[in-house]
C-alpha cells in the first residue's frame, strides 16, 4: 500500500498514530509530523522521503511476527524505540532497499535497550545504513548489527555494547566516530573489531566486563584491552595486536 499524502493533526489535543499489521509493504512518500507514533507489528514500512514515519516513537514486531523499517535511501529519526509485546527483538529489522542512496537511522530518544538488528540490505538493496545517536542518554545495544555505514556517538551520548552477558551485540562493521562514551560490556565473548570498524574521536572508551576487545584496524583508537578499565582515546597511529 502506498500513501503519498501527509497526515495533519489539526484539531486541538488530537494525535495521529499509525499501525500496520498487513504483512506486506506500506510506503509513505511524504515527510510527516504526526505525534502518536508508528507501530509496524507485521510487514515492512518503507520510506519515500526523509522522516516519512514522523520523528515520534517507533515499535517493531509483535508476538511471533517481524516488523521491518526499510529506509529506502532516505533518513529516519525517532524519539523512542521499542519492540512489540512478545516480539523477538533481534528479529526486528532496520535496513535499506535502495540501490542508489545510503541511509541513516537516528535514535534521538531517552535511555533504552536497543535490541533490533540494523543491517544494510533489505529486498535487494546495495547501499549502506548508518546509525546516529545524538541524545544525552544511555543506549544499550543488544543486536548483532551488520550495517557498514558510520556510527556517530554524540558528546552527550553513552552507548553500551552488551549488558554484561554472553552476547554477540555489535555496532555494525563500519567506522565508529565517538565523541561521547563507548562502553564494551560483552561478558565472556571476546570482541574482535574488524578492520573496517575503525574507532575514532575524542570520546571515552570503557571496558566494563571481562570480554577482551581487540581491533584489527591499524588506525583505531583501540589496540587490545582484556581487563576492565577506562581507555583514553589514542592517536590513530596505534597498532593492533597480532
C-alpha positions, 0 to 999 in steps of 0.5 A, spaced: 500 500 500 502 506 498 500 513 501 503 519 498 499 524 502 501 527 509 497 526 515 495 533 519 493 533 526 489 539 526 484 539 531 486 541 538 489 535 543 488 530 537 494 525 535 495 521 529 498 514 530 499 509 525 499 501 525 500 496 520 499 489 521 498 487 513 504 483 512 506 486 506 509 493 504 506 500 506 510 506 503 509 513 505 512 518 500 511 524 504 515 527 510 510 527 516 509 530 523 504 526 526 505 525 534 502 518 536 507 514 533 508 508 528 507 501 530 509 496 524 507 489 528 507 485 521 510 487 514 515 492 512 514 500 512 518 503 507 520 510 506 519 515 500 522 521 503 526 523 509 522 522 516 516 519 512 514 515 519 514 522 523 520 523 528 515 520 534 516 513 537 517 507 533 515 499 535 517 493 531 514 486 531 509 483 535 508 476 538 511 471 533 511 476 527 517 481 524 516 488 523 521 491 518 523 499 517 526 499 510 529 506 509 529 506 502 535 511 501 532 516 505 533 518 513 529 516 519 529 519 526 525 517 532 524 519 539 523 512 542 524 505 540 521 499 542 519 492 540 512 489 540 509 485 546 512 478 545 516 480 539 523 477 538 527 483 538 533 481 534 528 479 529 526 486 528 529 489 522 532 496 520 535 496 513 535 499 506 532 497 499 535 502 495 540 501 490 542 508 489 542 512 496 545 510 503 541 511 509 541 513 516 537 511 522 537 516 528 535 514 535 534 521 538 530 518 544 531 517 552 535 511 555 533 504 552 535 497 550 536 497 543 535 490 541 533 490 533 538 488 528 540 494 523 543 491 517 544 494 510 540 490 505 533 489 505 529 486 498 535 487 494 538 493 496 546 495 495 547 501 499 549 502 506 545 504 513 548 508 518 546 509 525 546 516 529 545 517 536 545 524 538 541 524 545 544 525 552 542 518 554 544 511 555 543 506 549 544 499 550 545 495 544 543 488 544 543 486 536 548 483 532 548 489 527 551 488 520 550 495 517 557 498 514 555 505 514 558 510 520 556 510 527 556 517 530 556 517 538 554 524 540 558 528 546 552 527 550 551 520 548 553 513 552 552 507 548 553 500 551 555 494 547 552 488 551 549 488 558 554 484 561 552 477 558 554 472 553 552 476 547 554 477 540 551 485 540 555 489 535 555 496 532 555 494 525 562 493 521 563 500 519 567 506 522 565 508 529 566 516 530 565 517 538 565 523 541 561 521 547 562 514 551 563 507 548 562 502 553 564 494 551 560 490 556 560 483 552 561 478 558 565 472 556 565 473 548 571 476 546 570 482 541 574 482 535 573 489 531 574 488 524 578 492 520 573 496 517 570 498 524 575 503 525 574 507 532 575 514 532 574 521 536 575 524 542 570 520 546 571 515 552 572 508 551 570 503 557 571 496 558 566 494 563 566 486 563 571 481 562 570 480 554 577 482 551 576 487 545 581 487 540 581 491 533 584 489 527 584 496 524 591 499 524 588 506 525 583 505 531 583 508 537 583 501 540 589 496 540 587 490 545 584 491 552 582 484 556 581 487 563 576 492 565 578 499 565 577 506 562 581 507 555 583 514 553 582 515 546 589 514 542 592 517 536 590 513 530 597 511 529 596 505 534 597 498 532 593 492 533 595 486 536 597 480 532 
